[in-house]
Amino acid sequence: MEETKKNKKKRFIVIAVIFALFAFVGVGYAYLAQALNITGTAKIDSDFKVEFQEAKETTGADLGSVVLSSSGGERGIKDTVTITVTLAKPGDSYVATIPVKNTGKINAKYISLVPGGSNTQATGDVVLTFEEEDFEANEGLAVNDTHNFIFTFTWTNTGSEQQVPTTTTYTFTYTLNYQQA
């Protein structure tokens, strides 16, 4: 009889130890796997908005035009510029300065100005130069700050014997590429 009591006691201890191990493993797993979950809603009232402003045609205003539009993004932000230039004779030049302004409430970072896929290829003596006025990629643009892009189209050869190219009208489209700073 004493042996039966010892066997029952041993079984009880073994079962208790197994339950204790399961409890210990469960608590350990819960401790290691715990995650903080926050549910709810919040309203963000800041606004990210970097867009082209009206162009200033500084040379050859009668030779070209600048159209600002949205690339289909949110709220109709003017982030695409299309420049059409018709160079009539050697020596013609068209220069447009197009400012970009951060009109939102968040600082921005300039990434690039992306050319459109259907831009006209300048041929022969017609040259397009594009410069970012004192601005580098990944440079910040603070709220309400402006930075300028300058586009220059020039028919460089002024020789009278030069033949007129088959294409004298050029169309270029560029889209802004900014992100939050």
Phi, psi and chi 1 to 4 in degrees:
 res  aa     phi    psi   chi1   chi2   chi3   chi4
   1 MET       -  -38.2 -173.9  138.4 -173.0      -
   2 GLU   -62.6  -35.9 -146.1  173.2  -56.4      -
   3 GLU   -67.9  -35.0 -159.3  163.6  -54.4      -
   4 THR   -65.7  -39.0  -51.2      -      -      -
   5 LYS   -64.7  -41.0  -87.8 -172.9  172.4 -176.6
   6 LYS   -64.5  -40.8  -81.0 -173.2  176.0 -176.6
   7 ASN   -65.0  -41.2  -76.8  -19.3      -      -
   8 LYS   -65.0  -41.3  -76.8 -174.7 -179.4  179.5
   9 LYS   -64.2  -42.6 -165.4  174.2 -176.5 -179.0
  10 LYS   -63.3  -44.4  -79.3 -175.9 -177.7  179.1
  11 ARG   -60.5  -43.6  -80.4 -171.7 -160.5  154.9
  12 PHE   -60.3  -43.4  177.4   76.0      -      -
  13 ILE   -65.9  -43.9  -69.7  174.6      -      -
  14 VAL   -62.2  -46.2  168.9      -      -      -
  15 ILE   -63.5  -41.3  -68.7  172.0      -      -
  16 ALA   -63.3  -43.0      -      -      -      -
  17 VAL   -64.9  -41.2  167.5      -      -      -
  18 ILE   -62.7  -46.3  -70.0  172.8      -      -
  19 PHE   -61.3  -40.8  -83.0  117.8      -      -
  20 ALA   -63.4  -41.5      -      -      -      -
  21 LEU   -63.5  -45.7  -75.3  173.2      -      -
  22 PHE   -59.9  -42.8  -82.4  121.1      -      -
  23 ALA   -63.7  -44.6      -      -      -      -
  24 PHE   -62.4  -45.1 -179.2   76.2      -      -
  25 VAL   -64.3  -42.4  168.3      -      -      -
  26 GLY   -61.8  -45.5      -      -      -      -
  27 VAL   -66.5  -41.2  169.4      -      -      -
  28 GLY   -62.5  -44.4      -      -      -      -
  29 TYR   -62.9  -44.2  177.7   77.5      -      -
  30 ALA   -61.3  -40.6      -      -      -      -
  31 TYR   -65.0  -44.2  177.4   75.3      -      -
  32 LEU   -73.9  -29.5  -67.2  174.4      -      -
  33 ALA  -100.1    7.0      -      -      -      -
  34 GLN   -63.7  144.2   75.8 -178.7    7.3      -
  35 ALA  -136.2  145.9      -      -      -      -
  36 LEU   -93.9  117.0  177.6   61.2      -      -
  37 ASN  -113.5  122.6  -67.3  -39.9      -      -
  38 ILE  -114.7  125.0  -60.8  173.7      -      -
  39 THR  -115.8  148.7   57.4      -      -      -
  40 GLY   151.8 -175.4      -      -      -      -
  41 THR  -127.5  154.3   59.0      -      -      -
  42 ALA  -143.6  150.3      -      -      -      -
  43 LYS  -109.1  124.2 -176.8  176.4 -172.7 -103.1
  44 ILE   -97.0  121.6  -61.4  174.1      -      -
  45 ASP  -102.9    8.2   62.4   -7.7      -      -
  46 SER   -84.6  162.3   54.7      -      -      -
  47 ASP  -136.9  126.9 -172.9   18.9      -      -
  48 PHE  -103.5  115.6 -178.0   72.5      -      -
  49 LYS  -153.2  104.7 -171.2  174.5 -180.0 -176.7
  50 VAL  -118.9  125.0  177.3      -      -      -
  51 GLU  -148.7  158.5   61.5 -175.4  -28.0      -
  52 PHE   -67.0  145.7  -74.8  114.8      -      -
  53 GLN  -107.3  175.6  -56.9  -63.2  -63.1      -
  54 GLU   -58.9  136.1  -71.5  -57.1  -46.6      -
  55 ALA   -74.7  151.7      -      -      -      -
  56 LYS  -114.3  112.7  -61.7  171.6 -172.7  110.5
  57 GLU   -87.7  110.7  -61.4  168.8  -51.1      -
  58 THR   -96.0  -22.2   55.1      -      -      -
  59 THR  -140.6  134.9  -57.3      -      -      -
  60 GLY    66.7   39.2      -      -      -      -
  61 ALA   -55.3  -28.5      -      -      -      -
  62 ASP   -78.7   -7.2   57.5  -29.5      -      -
  63 LEU   -96.3  -11.0  -59.8  175.6      -      -
  64 GLY  -151.9  177.0      -      -      -      -
  65 SER  -148.7  154.3   64.7      -      -      -
  66 VAL  -124.6  128.6  175.9      -      -      -
  67 VAL  -121.9  126.8  176.2      -      -      -
  68 LEU  -100.1  140.3  -54.7  176.3      -      -
  69 SER  -153.1  175.8   61.8      -      -      -
  70 SER   -98.4  141.8  171.2      -      -      -
  71 SER   -84.8   16.2   65.3      -      -      -
  72 GLY    98.2    7.8      -      -      -      -
  73 GLY   -75.2 -171.8      -      -      -      -
  74 GLU   -70.0  146.1  -58.2  169.8   18.2      -
  75 ARG    57.1   19.8  -59.3  179.8  -45.6  -89.7
  76 GLY    65.1   33.1      -      -      -      -
  77 ILE   -64.0  131.7  -65.2  171.7      -      -
  78 LYS   -78.4   85.7  -64.1  175.7 -167.8  166.1
  79 ASP  -111.6    6.8   62.7   -9.1      -      -
  80 THR  -127.7  135.9  -59.1      -      -      -
  81 VAL  -122.5  134.7   59.8      -      -      -
  82 THR  -119.9  123.6  -59.2      -      -      -
  83 ILE  -113.7  125.9  -55.4  167.2      -      -
  84 THR  -117.5  126.5  -56.8      -      -      -
  85 VAL  -129.8  134.3  178.1      -      -      -
  86 THR  -117.6  111.8  -58.9      -      -      -
  87 LEU   -95.7  119.0  -58.5  176.5      -      -
  88 ALA   -89.8  -29.2      -      -      -      -
  89 LYS  -153.9  160.2   62.6 -174.1 -179.9  -48.9
  90 PRO   -56.0  138.8  -26.2   35.3      -      -
  91 GLY    97.4  -15.7      -      -      -      -
  92 ASP   -63.4  145.7  -81.5   -7.0      -      -
  93 SER  -145.6  145.4 -176.4      -      -      -
  94 TYR  -135.5  127.1  175.8   79.5      -      -
  95 VAL  -128.5  128.0  178.8      -      -      -
  96 ALA  -128.6  130.7      -      -      -      -
  97 THR  -102.8  122.9  -59.4      -      -      -
  98 ILE  -119.3  109.7  -54.3  172.1      -      -
  99 PRO   -77.6  148.2   13.9  -13.1      -      -
 100 VAL  -118.4  130.8  172.3      -      -      -
 101 LYS  -125.3  140.3 -175.0  171.7 -176.3  176.1
 102 ASN   -86.8   97.4 -176.6  -10.3      -      -
 103 THR   -96.1    6.1   57.9      -      -      -
 104 GLY   -89.6 -159.7      -      -      -      -
 105 LYS  -118.1    9.4  -62.6  176.8 -177.1  174.1
 106 ILE  -126.4  137.3  -60.2  173.0      -      -
 107 ASN   -62.1  145.2  -71.3  -16.9      -      -
 108 ALA  -117.3  164.5      -      -      -      -
 109 LYS  -129.6  125.8  179.1  169.7   60.9  168.8
 110 TYR   -74.3  128.1  169.9   65.3      -      -
 111 ILE  -103.5  -56.9  -57.0  -60.1      -      -
 112 SER  -171.0  170.9   63.5      -      -      -
 113 LEU  -113.8  114.2 -162.8   60.6      -      -
 114 VAL   -93.5  121.8 -179.0      -      -      -
 115 PRO   -73.0  147.7   22.1  -26.9      -      -
 116 GLY   -72.4  155.8      -      -      -      -
 117 GLY   -72.1  -20.3      -      -      -      -
 118 SER  -105.8   23.5   60.7      -      -      -
 119 ASN   -63.3  142.1  -74.9   -6.7      -      -
 120 THR   -67.1  138.7  -54.3      -      -      -
 121 GLN   -84.6  120.6  -66.5  -64.5  -41.9      -
 122 ALA   -70.2  133.8      -      -      -      -
 123 THR  -120.1  155.3   56.5      -      -      -
 124 GLY    60.3 -123.2      -      -      -      -
 125 ASP   -95.3   10.9  -66.5  -45.6      -      -
 126 VAL   -92.2  123.0  176.8      -      -      -
 127 VAL  -121.0  134.3  176.4      -      -      -
 128 LEU  -108.4  126.0  160.4   67.4      -      -
 129 THR  -119.2  143.8   56.6      -      -      -
 130 PHE  -134.6  128.5  157.7   73.9      -      -
 131 GLU  -134.7  146.7   61.6 -176.8   87.0      -
 132 GLU   -99.2  114.5  -57.6  157.5   15.7      -
 133 GLU   -66.4  107.3 -171.1  175.4   82.9      -
 134 ASP    49.0   48.6  -60.7  -34.9      -      -
 135 PHE  -143.1  139.0 -141.5   73.7      -      -
 136 GLU  -120.7  155.9  -61.0  -69.2  -33.7      -
 137 ALA   -58.7  145.3      -      -      -      -
 138 ASN    68.9   12.3  -67.2  -41.3      -      -
 139 GLU   -84.7  145.5 -171.0  169.3  -30.2      -
 140 GLY   -77.5  153.6      -      -      -      -
 141 LEU  -130.9  103.1 -175.7   62.9      -      -
 142 ALA   -68.5  162.9      -      -      -      -
 143 VAL   -56.1  132.6  173.9      -      -      -
 144 ASN    71.2    2.8  -68.8  -37.9      -      -
 145 ASP   -82.2  157.4  -85.5    0.7      -      -
 146 THR  -128.7  146.6  -59.0      -      -      -
 147 HIS  -139.9  150.1  117.0 -107.2      -      -
 148 ASN  -108.6  142.6  -66.0  -45.3      -      -
 149 PHE  -110.6  134.5  -67.6  100.7      -      -
 150 ILE  -117.9  121.3  -58.1  169.1      -      -
 151 PHE  -108.9  127.7  -65.2   87.6      -      -
 152 THR  -126.0  124.6  -55.9      -      -      -
 153 PHE  -114.5  124.8  -59.8   85.3      -      -
 154 THR  -138.1  135.7  -53.3      -      -      -
 155 TRP   -91.6   98.2 -169.0  -25.8      -      -
 156 THR   -72.5  -36.6   58.4      -      -      -
 157 ASN   -79.6  122.1 -170.0  -25.2      -      -
 158 THR  -101.7    7.6   57.5      -      -      -
 159 GLY   -65.2  135.2      -      -      -      -
 160 SER   -71.1  -20.7   58.5      -      -      -
 161 GLU   -83.3   -5.8   72.7  -78.8  -10.9      -
 162 GLN   -65.2  138.2 -178.5 -179.0   -0.7      -
 163 GLN   -82.1  146.1  -67.5 -172.9  -12.4      -
 164 VAL   -72.3  129.0  175.7      -      -      -
 165 PRO   -67.4  160.6   18.5  -24.9      -      -
 166 THR   -66.2  -29.9   55.2      -      -      -
 167 THR  -112.7  119.4  -58.0      -      -      -
 168 THR  -114.8   -6.2   56.7      -      -      -
 169 THR  -107.0  126.3  -60.3      -      -      -
 170 TYR  -120.2  137.9  -59.8   90.3      -      -
 171 THR  -125.9  128.6  -57.9      -      -      -
 172 PHE  -129.8  136.0  -63.7   88.9      -      -
 173 THR  -123.9  136.3  -59.5      -      -      -
 174 TYR  -133.3  144.7  -67.2   91.3      -      -
 175 THR  -121.2  137.1  -57.4      -      -      -
 176 LEU   -68.7  142.8  -75.3  173.9      -      -
 177 ASN  -130.4   95.9 -172.8    5.0      -      -
 178 TYR  -121.7  158.4  -82.9   83.5      -      -
 179 GLN  -141.2  168.6   68.2 -176.4   23.2      -
 180 GLN   -66.3  138.8  -66.3  179.2   10.7      -
 181 ALA   -79.7      -      -      -      -      -
